[in-house]
Amino acid sequence: MSEIGYIYNRYELLAQTIQLFNDAVLLLKKEWLLRQADTRQKYPNLSVDPDNLALARSFVVEMLKSEAEEGELLTHLSGKPNLPSRQEIADVRAIIQQNRILQPKHFDILSRVLEILDGERSILFRKLRTST
C-alpha cells in the first residue's frame, strides 16, 4: 500500500472513531443533565434510551481501556499540552464501568481526549492534502 493510501486509511478510521466517541460522550452528558432537577423541569419529555446508553458506556470504556492499559495515544503524544494522565483516564473508565454518573470534571477529561484525537485527525488531513 502506498504511503498516501496508508494515511487515508488511518484518517478514515480515526475520523469514524472520533465521531463514535463524541456521540457516546454526548449521550453520557445527556444522562448527567437529566439527573439535574432544573433540566428535568425544563424538559420533562427528554430521555435517554437505555440501550443506546449501554452501548455508549461500553464504547467509551473500551476506548479508555486501551488507552489506560496500552497508552498508545499518550505514548505517541507525550509532549502535547493538556494531556490527561493514565490515572485520570483510568478513573473515568472505572466510574463508567461502575454505572455511576460522570461529573463535569470527568467530562473535561473526555473532552481533552477528544481534542487530542481531533488534532491528530487534522494532522493526517493536512498530510493528505499536501501529498501528491
N, C-alpha and C positions, 0 to 999 in steps of 0.2 A: 504494500500500500504506500502510496506517495505521502510525502510529508503533509501536503495540503489536505489529503483525504483523512489522515490521522487527526489533524487539528479539527477538521469539520466534524468528525465523529465525536471527539471529546467535547466540542462546543455543543452539539445537539444533545448529548447525554447530560451535560451539565445544565443546559437550559431547561430540559424536561425535569430534572431533579429539583432545580430551584423552584419551578412552578409548583410541583407537588408539595415540596417542603413549605413553601409560602402558604398554599391553600390549607395545609394541615395546621400551621401555626395560627392562621386566621380563625379556624374552627375552635382551636383551644382558647383563643382570646374571646371569641363569642361566648363560649361556655363560661369564662370568667365574668364577662359582662352580665350575663343572665343571672349570675349569683348576686349581683348588686341590686339592692331594693329599688333604687331610683330608676334603674334600667327596666326592671320588671313592671314598674308603674307606668313608665312612658310607652313601653312596647309589650303589652300583655300577651300578644299573639306570637311574639318572636320565640323561636325554639331551635334546638339543635337536634338533628336526627341522631339517635344513639348509635346506629350502625356506622354512620359517617364519622362520628366522634371516635368510635373504637378504631376505625381504620386510620384516622388521623393520628391518634395516640400511638398505634403500633408503628406507623411510618416514621414518626419523629423519634421514637425510641430506637428503631433500627438505625436511623441516620446518626443519632448521637452515640449509639453503642459502638459503631465502627470508629467514630471519632475519639471517644473516650478510651477505647482499648488500643486501637492502632495508631491513632493520632496522625493519619495521613495528611489531612489538611493542615493541622497545627505544625507538623514537621516541615511541610512544604512552605508554609507561610510564617515561619517562626520570627521573622523580622517585622511583621506587619503590626502597626499600632492597633489598639482596641481589640486585640485578640483575646477571646475568652480562654481561661485556663482549662486544663483537662478536668480539674476538680469542679469547676463551675459547670462544665458540660455534664459531668457525672452526677452532680447534684440535681440538675434539671431532669435528667433521664430518670433518676430514682423517684422523683416526685411524680412524674408521669406514670411510671410503672406501678406505683402505689395507688393510682387513680385519685391522687389529690389534685386540688385546683392550683394551677400556677398563679403566681403573684406578679405584679409589674416588674420586679427585679429579674424574674426568670424570663419574661418576655424580652427584656433588654438583652439578655444573653443570646436568646434565639435570634433577635434582630441583628446582633453583631455577627453571628454565624452566617445569616442570610446576606448581610452586607459584604462579607468576605467572599462568599461564593459568587455573588453578583460581580464583584471586582474581578474575580478570576474569569468569569464568563466574558466580561468586557475585554480583558487582555486577549483571550482567544479570538474574539470577534475582530479586534484590531489586527491580529496576526493573519486572519483570513482575508481581511480587506487589503492588506499590504502585500500578500503573497501573490506571485504570478508565475 
